[in-house]
């Protein structure tokens, strides 16, 4: 589908496509960037002035008629200039970090939002660890780069140009020679930089796979231990780690070419400048202060180019990350949202000759039925009969291969996607709880909901006494694993009540509960489904003992769909056969 990211070298086109990402996030921060530029200009100007003051000091100190007062004043000026340079440099560094982190934090938020909006088929092919590396790892590489790159590179270029101007002022021949050297060095370093981009991209891919592997194995730690698979897991980890190490080492070697070349070229350049300065001083053509000045300005050529060399290595990392980020942002969902609102209140549900397949595997075949608004439906069927797929079409995690799914008279493909998912609530067997407060777990971190409404929802599902026992009420921490399965399900019901949807889908809500807890849950289910359309997926018949209609699926087809009382009274119906056989043998009867 369109949301795929093939593992191939980035083309020049993909690299160019990454550049607009920079403009999008840096352009709104231009006032801060302007402040940073002003601070840098001041710092560089004073940096270039300092050697001039030092030359005057040395020439005055070596003069036979030494004036101590002049030396003191020059020393004071030099000290003041040096302090000012440090202060301006610190200010520019702070401004640059502010710009870099502000831009990349916006990018991180947009990237997370974009990934959450991609289709389920994209997420099914990737582990959460890979997603973490994409959202945090790649963007952190950009954050580190942008928070320093502008200051160091822009400042280094200004300092380099200023030092070259000073060389031209002292002697045009020196200026010409150093200018040719600087341009040649920058060109050579840029050429040496390019081979490092692709190995760095492969390193980031290997890092994502490593994070994905670790996350997946930690999630399944109980099974790994119970089945004695620790040794095999460790061997697999070492293979993934070896691949990451190999790619990281290759990337480092490719990037190190830049500073190795820089070190060699500047060793040669220093030798030439020092020899020239010593020769000119010995010939009486320049003073000792000027000789020292030439050395100082050479360091101002060396320092910015070394900075550029280091930043070019970071540029290789950032370039690879930026390409990966831009590839993600370029992905588009195959389920574009419409604009039609979904009606309020209980929703009528219609499946009009719906077919659905995962690739070549057919899952639903000609499903055609209508669930009246406000009805509760018990959905029965063997594992693999298409029950879960049917409900996923309702929340539009997928679109039907053919046919249409209609909610409240609106085709799901024409509905506003956000509004649709607000109106359809799904409660699964495994309730996701966060290590956060009770309030945040219920509101999903929405601060706008009042505490009174949240407390009311907990009371409606029978958790008022549980809430009263918490030390800080709604603001009590809810550590992962601190709730029973029944309490977790009731919390999920309270979440749904806070949203007030028109359609509720319950996926086997009582499958793991003891009879006492199940009775409490059943009461909460009645409150939850009151005034709403509800679909309850069940294997235990007690769960659907009070629903209005029964829908039985088999191999993706509707085997029967009718009022529960009518099917129960019909001895030939599959539902009646289930009642006779008992819930424990439901799978065999449905076969």
Secondary structure as UniProt FT lines:
FT   HELIX           12..26
FT   HELIX           27..29
FT   HELIX           30..61
FT   HELIX           68..116
FT   HELIX           120..124
FT   HELIX           128..132
FT   HELIX           133..137
FT   HELIX           138..149
FT   HELIX           150..154
FT   HELIX           155..170
FT   HELIX           172..219
FT   HELIX           221..226
FT   TURN            227..228
FT   HELIX           230..282
FT   TURN            283..284
FT   HELIX           288..330
FT   STRAND          349..358
FT   TURN            359..360
FT   STRAND          361..371
FT   TURN            373..374
FT   STRAND          376..381
FT   TURN            383..384
FT   HELIX           387..394
FT   TURN            395..396
FT   STRAND          402..407
FT   TURN            408..409
FT   STRAND          410..411
FT   TURN            412..414
FT   HELIX           417..423
FT   STRAND          424..427
FT   STRAND          436..437
FT   HELIX           438..443
FT   TURN            447..448
FT   HELIX           451..460
FT   TURN            461..462
FT   HELIX           464..468
FT   TURN            471..472
FT   HELIX           473..475
FT   STRAND          477..478
FT   TURN            480..481
FT   HELIX           485..499
FT   STRAND          503..507
FT   TURN            509..512
FT   HELIX           515..529
FT   TURN            530..531
FT   STRAND          533..537
FT   HELIX           541..544
FT   TURN            545..546
FT   STRAND          549..554
FT   TURN            555..556
FT   STRAND          557..563
FT   HELIX           564..569
FT   TURN            571..572
FT   HELIX           574..581
FT   HELIX           583..585
FT   HELIX           586..590
//
